[in-house]
Amino acid sequence: MFSIKMDKRKWRIAFVLFLILAIIGVLVYEAFIYAPKPIQNPNADRIYEEDYLNDNCECLARERLACGFSGYEVVGNFCMKEKNITNPIRKCSKYNCNGDIINYSG
């Protein structure tokens, strides 16, 4: 009977250790692997993803032209797809991220 209790204790300790390691693993994954990081480029200080800038920074200027429909390309001041022409939309080209001014060309 004493050996059965020891087995239960060992299983409980193993289970608790497994839970602790799983929680630590999730925290490490979120902190180091999942977190968005700037990509280093020798020509620029930082390159950011557009989604990151939109979510975390304030837009200062909208000077970048983009097409709102798939398949269209910016040609001059218009969006063209074969013979169809439409007006472009203006997307953010300059962001303020905690005091850092970032020019984004897309």
Biotite code that builds the C-alpha atoms (Angstrom):
import biotite.structure as struc

atoms = struc.array([
    struc.Atom([0.000, 0.000, 0.000], chain_id="A", res_id=1, res_name="MET", atom_name="CA", element="C"),
    struc.Atom([2.895, 2.371, 0.724], chain_id="A", res_id=2, res_name="PHE", atom_name="CA", element="C"),
    struc.Atom([4.306, 1.845, -2.786], chain_id="A", res_id=3, res_name="SER", atom_name="CA", element="C"),
    struc.Atom([0.975, 2.818, -4.387], chain_id="A", res_id=4, res_name="ILE", atom_name="CA", element="C"),
    struc.Atom([1.007, 6.159, -2.546], chain_id="A", res_id=5, res_name="LYS", atom_name="CA", element="C"),
    struc.Atom([4.554, 6.796, -3.699], chain_id="A", res_id=6, res_name="MET", atom_name="CA", element="C"),
    struc.Atom([3.480, 6.079, -7.270], chain_id="A", res_id=7, res_name="ASP", atom_name="CA", element="C"),
    struc.Atom([0.640, 8.607, -6.968], chain_id="A", res_id=8, res_name="LYS", atom_name="CA", element="C"),
    struc.Atom([3.019, 11.175, -5.522], chain_id="A", res_id=9, res_name="ARG", atom_name="CA", element="C"),
    struc.Atom([5.479, 10.640, -8.354], chain_id="A", res_id=10, res_name="LYS", atom_name="CA", element="C"),
    struc.Atom([2.719, 11.026, -10.932], chain_id="A", res_id=11, res_name="TRP", atom_name="CA", element="C"),
    struc.Atom([1.482, 14.232, -9.285], chain_id="A", res_id=12, res_name="ARG", atom_name="CA", element="C"),
    struc.Atom([4.992, 15.684, -9.178], chain_id="A", res_id=13, res_name="ILE", atom_name="CA", element="C"),
    struc.Atom([5.595, 14.715, -12.802], chain_id="A", res_id=14, res_name="ALA", atom_name="CA", element="C"),
    struc.Atom([2.279, 16.259, -13.846], chain_id="A", res_id=15, res_name="PHE", atom_name="CA", element="C"),
    struc.Atom([2.965, 19.528, -11.998], chain_id="A", res_id=16, res_name="VAL", atom_name="CA", element="C"),
    struc.Atom([6.462, 19.735, -13.508], chain_id="A", res_id=17, res_name="LEU", atom_name="CA", element="C"),
    struc.Atom([4.994, 19.131, -16.972], chain_id="A", res_id=18, res_name="PHE", atom_name="CA", element="C"),
    struc.Atom([2.489, 21.973, -16.479], chain_id="A", res_id=19, res_name="LEU", atom_name="CA", element="C"),
    struc.Atom([5.202, 24.337, -15.269], chain_id="A", res_id=20, res_name="ILE", atom_name="CA", element="C"),
    struc.Atom([7.426, 23.518, -18.248], chain_id="A", res_id=21, res_name="LEU", atom_name="CA", element="C"),
    struc.Atom([4.503, 23.936, -20.658], chain_id="A", res_id=22, res_name="ALA", atom_name="CA", element="C"),
    struc.Atom([3.694, 27.380, -19.237], chain_id="A", res_id=23, res_name="ILE", atom_name="CA", element="C"),
    struc.Atom([7.354, 28.430, -19.430], chain_id="A", res_id=24, res_name="ILE", atom_name="CA", element="C"),
    struc.Atom([7.505, 27.160, -23.023], chain_id="A", res_id=25, res_name="GLY", atom_name="CA", element="C"),
    struc.Atom([4.472, 29.235, -24.038], chain_id="A", res_id=26, res_name="VAL", atom_name="CA", element="C"),
    struc.Atom([5.927, 32.347, -22.397], chain_id="A", res_id=27, res_name="LEU", atom_name="CA", element="C"),
    struc.Atom([9.280, 31.891, -24.128], chain_id="A", res_id=28, res_name="VAL", atom_name="CA", element="C"),
    struc.Atom([7.551, 31.341, -27.475], chain_id="A", res_id=29, res_name="TYR", atom_name="CA", element="C"),
    struc.Atom([5.477, 34.519, -27.111], chain_id="A", res_id=30, res_name="GLU", atom_name="CA", element="C"),
    struc.Atom([8.393, 36.636, -25.907], chain_id="A", res_id=31, res_name="ALA", atom_name="CA", element="C"),
    struc.Atom([11.115, 35.614, -28.355], chain_id="A", res_id=32, res_name="PHE", atom_name="CA", element="C"),
    struc.Atom([9.615, 33.871, -31.379], chain_id="A", res_id=33, res_name="ILE", atom_name="CA", element="C"),
    struc.Atom([6.110, 35.297, -31.901], chain_id="A", res_id=34, res_name="TYR", atom_name="CA", element="C"),
    struc.Atom([6.834, 38.975, -31.106], chain_id="A", res_id=35, res_name="ALA", atom_name="CA", element="C"),
    struc.Atom([7.173, 41.186, -34.213], chain_id="A", res_id=36, res_name="PRO", atom_name="CA", element="C"),
    struc.Atom([10.712, 42.444, -34.704], chain_id="A", res_id=37, res_name="LYS", atom_name="CA", element="C"),
    struc.Atom([12.162, 44.976, -37.114], chain_id="A", res_id=38, res_name="PRO", atom_name="CA", element="C"),
    struc.Atom([14.278, 43.552, -39.936], chain_id="A", res_id=39, res_name="ILE", atom_name="CA", element="C"),
    struc.Atom([17.777, 45.008, -40.140], chain_id="A", res_id=40, res_name="GLN", atom_name="CA", element="C"),
    struc.Atom([18.779, 46.509, -43.468], chain_id="A", res_id=41, res_name="ASN", atom_name="CA", element="C"),
    struc.Atom([22.151, 48.119, -44.212], chain_id="A", res_id=42, res_name="PRO", atom_name="CA", element="C"),
    struc.Atom([20.456, 50.937, -46.181], chain_id="A", res_id=43, res_name="ASN", atom_name="CA", element="C"),
    struc.Atom([17.851, 51.819, -43.555], chain_id="A", res_id=44, res_name="ALA", atom_name="CA", element="C"),
    struc.Atom([17.691, 51.744, -39.786], chain_id="A", res_id=45, res_name="ASP", atom_name="CA", element="C"),
    struc.Atom([14.546, 49.624, -39.625], chain_id="A", res_id=46, res_name="ARG", atom_name="CA", element="C"),
    struc.Atom([12.016, 48.058, -41.936], chain_id="A", res_id=47, res_name="ILE", atom_name="CA", element="C"),
    struc.Atom([8.588, 47.412, -40.454], chain_id="A", res_id=48, res_name="TYR", atom_name="CA", element="C"),
    struc.Atom([5.594, 45.496, -41.670], chain_id="A", res_id=49, res_name="GLU", atom_name="CA", element="C"),
    struc.Atom([2.735, 47.762, -42.699], chain_id="A", res_id=50, res_name="GLU", atom_name="CA", element="C"),
    struc.Atom([0.298, 46.009, -40.335], chain_id="A", res_id=51, res_name="ASP", atom_name="CA", element="C"),
    struc.Atom([2.647, 46.624, -37.399], chain_id="A", res_id=52, res_name="TYR", atom_name="CA", element="C"),
    struc.Atom([2.887, 50.334, -38.244], chain_id="A", res_id=53, res_name="LEU", atom_name="CA", element="C"),
    struc.Atom([-0.890, 50.693, -38.636], chain_id="A", res_id=54, res_name="ASN", atom_name="CA", element="C"),
    struc.Atom([-1.562, 48.988, -35.307], chain_id="A", res_id=55, res_name="ASP", atom_name="CA", element="C"),
    struc.Atom([1.178, 50.573, -33.175], chain_id="A", res_id=56, res_name="ASN", atom_name="CA", element="C"),
    struc.Atom([2.025, 53.969, -34.666], chain_id="A", res_id=57, res_name="CYS", atom_name="CA", element="C"),
    struc.Atom([0.357, 57.250, -35.554], chain_id="A", res_id=58, res_name="GLU", atom_name="CA", element="C"),
    struc.Atom([0.021, 58.229, -39.225], chain_id="A", res_id=59, res_name="CYS", atom_name="CA", element="C"),
    struc.Atom([1.538, 61.655, -39.958], chain_id="A", res_id=60, res_name="LEU", atom_name="CA", element="C"),
    struc.Atom([1.215, 61.886, -43.767], chain_id="A", res_id=61, res_name="ALA", atom_name="CA", element="C"),
    struc.Atom([-0.790, 60.132, -46.493], chain_id="A", res_id=62, res_name="ARG", atom_name="CA", element="C"),
    struc.Atom([1.239, 60.505, -49.676], chain_id="A", res_id=63, res_name="GLU", atom_name="CA", element="C"),
    struc.Atom([1.631, 56.907, -50.873], chain_id="A", res_id=64, res_name="ARG", atom_name="CA", element="C"),
    struc.Atom([-0.686, 55.893, -53.724], chain_id="A", res_id=65, res_name="LEU", atom_name="CA", element="C"),
    struc.Atom([-2.197, 52.402, -53.758], chain_id="A", res_id=66, res_name="ALA", atom_name="CA", element="C"),
    struc.Atom([-4.981, 50.618, -55.571], chain_id="A", res_id=67, res_name="CYS", atom_name="CA", element="C"),
    struc.Atom([-7.951, 49.393, -53.569], chain_id="A", res_id=68, res_name="GLY", atom_name="CA", element="C"),
    struc.Atom([-8.846, 46.542, -55.936], chain_id="A", res_id=69, res_name="PHE", atom_name="CA", element="C"),
    struc.Atom([-6.887, 43.399, -56.684], chain_id="A", res_id=70, res_name="SER", atom_name="CA", element="C"),
    struc.Atom([-5.214, 43.221, -60.073], chain_id="A", res_id=71, res_name="GLY", atom_name="CA", element="C"),
    struc.Atom([-4.913, 46.997, -60.476], chain_id="A", res_id=72, res_name="TYR", atom_name="CA", element="C"),
    struc.Atom([-1.514, 48.716, -60.644], chain_id="A", res_id=73, res_name="GLU", atom_name="CA", element="C"),
    struc.Atom([-0.598, 52.337, -59.999], chain_id="A", res_id=74, res_name="VAL", atom_name="CA", element="C"),
    struc.Atom([0.303, 54.033, -63.286], chain_id="A", res_id=75, res_name="VAL", atom_name="CA", element="C"),
    struc.Atom([0.997, 57.720, -62.852], chain_id="A", res_id=76, res_name="GLY", atom_name="CA", element="C"),
    struc.Atom([-1.878, 59.074, -60.780], chain_id="A", res_id=77, res_name="ASN", atom_name="CA", element="C"),
    struc.Atom([-4.348, 56.325, -61.684], chain_id="A", res_id=78, res_name="PHE", atom_name="CA", element="C"),
    struc.Atom([-4.955, 52.638, -61.052], chain_id="A", res_id=79, res_name="CYS", atom_name="CA", element="C"),
    struc.Atom([-5.121, 50.594, -64.253], chain_id="A", res_id=80, res_name="MET", atom_name="CA", element="C"),
    struc.Atom([-6.124, 47.038, -65.124], chain_id="A", res_id=81, res_name="LYS", atom_name="CA", element="C"),
    struc.Atom([-6.123, 46.377, -68.844], chain_id="A", res_id=82, res_name="GLU", atom_name="CA", element="C"),
    struc.Atom([-8.473, 49.123, -70.158], chain_id="A", res_id=83, res_name="LYS", atom_name="CA", element="C"),
    struc.Atom([-10.139, 49.878, -66.818], chain_id="A", res_id=84, res_name="ASN", atom_name="CA", element="C"),
    struc.Atom([-9.065, 52.982, -64.918], chain_id="A", res_id=85, res_name="ILE", atom_name="CA", element="C"),
    struc.Atom([-9.928, 53.991, -61.354], chain_id="A", res_id=86, res_name="THR", atom_name="CA", element="C"),
    struc.Atom([-8.664, 56.462, -58.773], chain_id="A", res_id=87, res_name="ASN", atom_name="CA", element="C"),
    struc.Atom([-6.019, 55.356, -56.262], chain_id="A", res_id=88, res_name="PRO", atom_name="CA", element="C"),
    struc.Atom([-6.339, 55.625, -52.518], chain_id="A", res_id=89, res_name="ILE", atom_name="CA", element="C"),
    struc.Atom([-3.783, 57.402, -50.365], chain_id="A", res_id=90, res_name="ARG", atom_name="CA", element="C"),
    struc.Atom([-2.098, 55.262, -47.750], chain_id="A", res_id=91, res_name="LYS", atom_name="CA", element="C"),
    struc.Atom([0.053, 56.387, -44.877], chain_id="A", res_id=92, res_name="CYS", atom_name="CA", element="C"),
    struc.Atom([3.647, 57.195, -45.838], chain_id="A", res_id=93, res_name="SER", atom_name="CA", element="C"),
    struc.Atom([5.006, 58.653, -42.583], chain_id="A", res_id=94, res_name="LYS", atom_name="CA", element="C"),
    struc.Atom([4.516, 57.261, -39.085], chain_id="A", res_id=95, res_name="TYR", atom_name="CA", element="C"),
    struc.Atom([5.314, 58.414, -35.559], chain_id="A", res_id=96, res_name="ASN", atom_name="CA", element="C"),
    struc.Atom([6.270, 55.403, -33.421], chain_id="A", res_id=97, res_name="CYS", atom_name="CA", element="C"),
    struc.Atom([7.013, 56.563, -29.878], chain_id="A", res_id=98, res_name="ASN", atom_name="CA", element="C"),
    struc.Atom([8.929, 59.594, -31.115], chain_id="A", res_id=99, res_name="GLY", atom_name="CA", element="C"),
    struc.Atom([10.681, 57.806, -33.996], chain_id="A", res_id=100, res_name="ASP", atom_name="CA", element="C"),
    struc.Atom([9.610, 59.166, -37.400], chain_id="A", res_id=101, res_name="ILE", atom_name="CA", element="C"),
    struc.Atom([9.468, 56.367, -39.963], chain_id="A", res_id=102, res_name="ILE", atom_name="CA", element="C"),
    struc.Atom([9.041, 56.947, -43.706], chain_id="A", res_id=103, res_name="ASN", atom_name="CA", element="C"),
    struc.Atom([7.295, 53.965, -45.264], chain_id="A", res_id=104, res_name="TYR", atom_name="CA", element="C"),
    struc.Atom([7.340, 53.518, -49.029], chain_id="A", res_id=105, res_name="SER", atom_name="CA", element="C"),
    struc.Atom([5.617, 50.150, -49.140], chain_id="A", res_id=106, res_name="GLY", atom_name="CA", element="C"),
])
